[in-house]
Amino acid sequence: QNGEWVNWWDGWLYNAGNQYEDITGGWEKATSGGSATIGTSSMSVSASESGKNASITTANIINLSQFDTLSVNVTAWSSGDNSANRCQIRILDSYKRPIATFMVSSKKVYTVDVSSLDAGYIQLYVFSSEPYTHKMTVDKIWLE
């Protein structure tokens, strides 16, 4: 946030390429054999070999105290039958450990209750534990 106080914010964290850097600090990619892409209209993470993973995480910890829900517009896909737990939206604590995780497995808006959380990093995460490809694409993330 560059030492500046943000007076007004409507809850958007990502919207079709806008990373809302004043709030998020931007989004950071990390991979261990997987793939992470931040594009002009969406962000995506994928993994296709056993033990591989990828993530995209806000650079800043996000103040969640004034919001009740986190919503993410997701398209998730898997080449195997067991995709449900391979694509995840996570909220991480100040040490970047998961404090809330929700699994995604199809195309829809996923919403999670954050009313009991004060702050957290927001993360898109995918991993593969078998020889299937798992991919998640997100074009909107917001708090309400």
C-alpha positions in Angstrom: 0.0 0.0 0.0 3.1 2.2 -0.2 2.5 3.9 3.1 -0.7 5.4 2.0 -4.0 5.0 3.7 -6.8 3.7 1.5 -9.9 5.7 2.4 -12.5 3.9 0.3 -12.5 0.4 -1.1 -15.4 -1.5 -2.6 -14.0 -5.0 -1.8 -12.6 -6.0 -5.2 -9.4 -8.0 -5.2 -9.2 -9.0 -8.8 -11.5 -8.3 -11.8 -10.7 -9.3 -15.3 -7.0 -8.3 -15.1 -7.2 -5.5 -12.6 -5.1 -6.7 -9.6 -6.2 -3.8 -7.3 -2.6 -3.4 -6.3 -3.3 -0.6 -3.8 -5.1 -3.2 -1.7 -3.5 -6.6 -2.8 0.0 -5.4 -3.4 -0.3 -7.4 -6.6 -0.6 -11.1 -7.0 2.5 -13.4 -6.7 3.1 -16.7 -8.5 4.8 -19.7 -7.0 5.2 -23.1 -8.6 6.7 -26.5 -7.8 6.4 -28.2 -11.1 3.0 -26.7 -11.9 2.1 -23.6 -13.8 0.8 -20.1 -12.6 -0.3 -17.4 -15.0 -1.5 -13.8 -14.3 -3.1 -12.6 -17.5 -4.9 -9.6 -18.8 -8.4 -11.2 -18.2 -7.8 -14.0 -15.7 -5.4 -15.8 -13.4 -4.9 -19.6 -13.6 -3.0 -22.3 -11.8 -2.5 -25.9 -13.0 -0.6 -29.1 -12.1 -0.3 -32.3 -14.1 2.2 -34.6 -12.4 2.1 -36.3 -9.1 3.4 -34.1 -6.3 3.4 -30.9 -8.4 1.6 -27.7 -7.3 1.2 -24.0 -8.2 -0.3 -21.0 -6.4 -1.1 -17.3 -6.9 -1.3 -15.3 -3.7 -1.9 -11.6 -2.7 1.4 -9.9 -1.9 -0.4 -8.0 1.0 -2.3 -9.5 3.8 -6.0 -8.3 3.3 -8.1 -6.7 6.0 -11.2 -8.9 6.2 -12.7 -7.4 9.3 -15.3 -5.3 7.5 -16.6 -8.1 5.2 -18.7 -11.2 5.6 -18.0 -13.2 2.5 -15.2 -13.8 -0.1 -16.5 -14.7 -3.5 -14.5 -16.1 -6.4 -15.7 -16.7 -10.0 -14.0 -20.0 -10.9 -13.7 -22.4 -13.7 -12.0 -25.6 -12.4 -11.2 -28.7 -14.6 -9.6 -32.1 -14.1 -8.6 -34.8 -16.5 -9.3 -37.4 -13.7 -12.2 -38.3 -11.6 -10.9 -37.0 -8.3 -10.7 -33.3 -8.9 -12.7 -32.0 -5.9 -9.8 -31.5 -3.5 -7.2 -30.5 -6.1 -8.2 -27.0 -6.8 -8.5 -24.7 -3.7 -9.1 -21.2 -2.7 -7.3 -20.5 0.6 -7.0 -17.8 3.2 -3.6 -17.8 4.8 -2.5 -16.3 8.2 0.4 -13.9 8.7 2.8 -16.8 8.5 1.2 -17.9 5.2 -0.4 -21.1 6.7 -3.9 -22.0 5.6 -6.6 -20.9 8.1 -9.5 -21.4 5.7 -9.7 -23.6 2.6 -12.5 -24.3 0.2 -12.4 -26.8 -2.6 -13.6 -26.0 -6.1 -14.4 -28.5 -8.8 -16.6 -26.8 -11.5 -17.6 -23.5 -13.1 -19.4 -21.2 -10.7 -19.1 -18.5 -8.1 -17.8 -19.9 -4.9 -18.6 -18.0 -1.7 -17.0 -18.5 1.8 -17.9 -17.0 5.1 -15.0 -14.8 6.3 -17.0 -12.9 9.1 -14.9 -14.5 11.8 -11.5 -13.7 10.2 -9.7 -10.4 10.8 -7.1 -10.6 8.0 -5.5 -13.0 5.6 -3.6 -13.5 2.3 -5.9 -14.8 -0.5 -4.5 -17.7 -2.5 -5.4 -19.8 -5.5 -3.8 -23.2 -5.1 -3.8 -26.4 -7.2 -1.9 -29.7 -6.7 -1.7 -33.1 -8.3 -1.3 -36.3 -6.4 -1.9 -38.6 -9.3 -1.2 -38.5 -13.1 -4.0 -36.1 -13.9 -4.1 -32.5 -14.9 -5.9 -30.1 -12.6 -6.5 -26.5 -13.6 -8.4 -23.5 -12.1 -9.0 -20.2 -13.8 -10.4 -17.2 -12.0 -11.6 -13.9 -13.5 -13.2 -12.2 -10.4 -12.4 -12.2 -6.7 -14.3 -9.8 -4.3 -15.3 -9.3 -0.7 -18.8 -8.3 0.5 
